[in-house]
């Protein structure tokens, strides 16, 4: 269908040539864009522009790379800015490039069929882009592009201030750590500044391990210099001489662009000796992590940088007093550090004017799960869940009923539909048993089994435990095993009380944040969806029809819409169906593969 449309568009007579005074083509080359083929699209634009007789220098200069645009589900996304008029295309493939060049770039008429729609506008217009503002606009591999948009002005301004004044500005802004707990950034920096010992270190925690989370990766891929600038300002404020970026080796695009950015920053005099002639010396090294989720915890991360096994240490002493190699160390995540240059450049009043009384600024979320519009969003603190899920996300996919949302990654809590009007900020999330976390937001509809969801998250966290402390190593495994039994039809009376009791013991006795927060999905799903646990245990029934142990493979004739999808997908010819008649499953032939469950849009199969 798409191929035919492309051929039809290509075959029609292009408009007459119009003068091109200015031309800019921007192609998303974030990980999502690259996976969808953006590099091939970019190459095709450059090649075909030259073939069309457009001057070679224009063809090369006008085609630019950008980082993630946010709406990853629409990749490959392409901006065509012709004579200062911008048009954004979605789902672009190399075979569409010629038509765009002939009709739009040369002819002056955008190809309406491929332009983004109202959902794209809503996805972006409802948020407040601060950190992500430049990610989809500038070339992440060009320091000049960053400087043209105000890059390194924060550094230049900070280096003319007293270190204590920089600290005070960050404190006044109300910036809190975006990595999870939300500790005030300025207070952490001040503690390190006052700590005895030298040298001091600053570390950027880019070890993003939450399933479905890609906020930090996208910021580094799309605007790596913002991280470098945040590290410089932080180091100057509390007296560090060396910085590290601890980043996952599974992020090759981010690592490559960060290495290039550091190299460019050194050439421009923003790293190394006597930065901006301020007599301040500072450099950055990259440490690639091996993908251990527990290394997102700051003491485990520090152990890994030191060359040891990534295992947490007892606190106190905290890293601000004894961190990397026993010296005072500050660990901030990507989002926190990327915010710092903007606060210094624009002022603490500007930043604190966004958000709520106790949760200032914006927060970046990876909006995923059973939602229409998936991608990366940035919203002011305090925006409620309903606005995020419906106004930005477009509601649940296939118009299903919204059931819950998991915030804070695998260690967060499941928030039910009854709390959809709740504002998203540190205090509100904590009050209902969830957390901000790094920014994962997984949406669930009425086809989600909450017991199975808790089992899924516990399977992840128990497998990622470092094993150092018994409550996490053994306790979380027992939680997972009991949840697995319940979803497999082996649940017994007393299981719910057992889960709650063990979960609370693990939370109060685990060594680090992984163990202390891992039981949150269990506690929150029991709190808000206890009836589903009881249905599994007492009635041997999965209300959502997800758990295979409870499937009967019987068609509910009053629900069946007689579409025949199950009939066409059955590999065992076990389903009988005729037009305008409900389907029927021959249970003797049925091999219980589950295909019919997966394809039935009406959930008419028990």
Secondary structure, 3 states (H helix, E strand, C coil): CHHHHHHHHHHCCCCCCCCCCCEEEEEECCHHHHHHCHHHHHHHHHHHHHHCCCCHHHHHHHEEEECCCCCHHHCCCEEEEECCEEEEECCCCHHHHHHHHHHHHHCCCCCHHHECCHHHHHHHHCCCCCCCCCCCCCCCCCHHHHHHCCCCHHHHHHCCCCHHHHHHHHHHHCCECCCCCCCEHHHHHHHHHHCCCCCEEEEEEECCCCCCCCHHHHHHHHHHHHHHHHHHHHHHHHCEEEEEEEEECCCHHHHHHHHHHHHHHHHCCCCECCHHHCCCCEEEEEEEECCCHHHHCHHHHHHHHCCCCCCCCCCCCCCCCCCHHHCCEEEEEHHHHHHHHHHHHHCHHHHHCCECCCCECEEEEEEEECECCCEEEEEECCCEHHHHHHHHCCCEHHHCCEEEEEECHHHCEEEEHHHCCCECCHHHHHHCCCCCCCCEEEEEECCCCHHHHHHHHHHHHHHHCCCCCHHHHHHHHHHHHHHHHHHCCCCCCCHHHHHHHHHHHHHHHCCCHHHHHHCHHHHHHHHHHHHHHHHHHHCCCCCCCCCHHHCCCCECCCCCCCCCHHHHHCCCCCEECCCCCCCEECCCCCCCCCHHHHHCCCCCEC
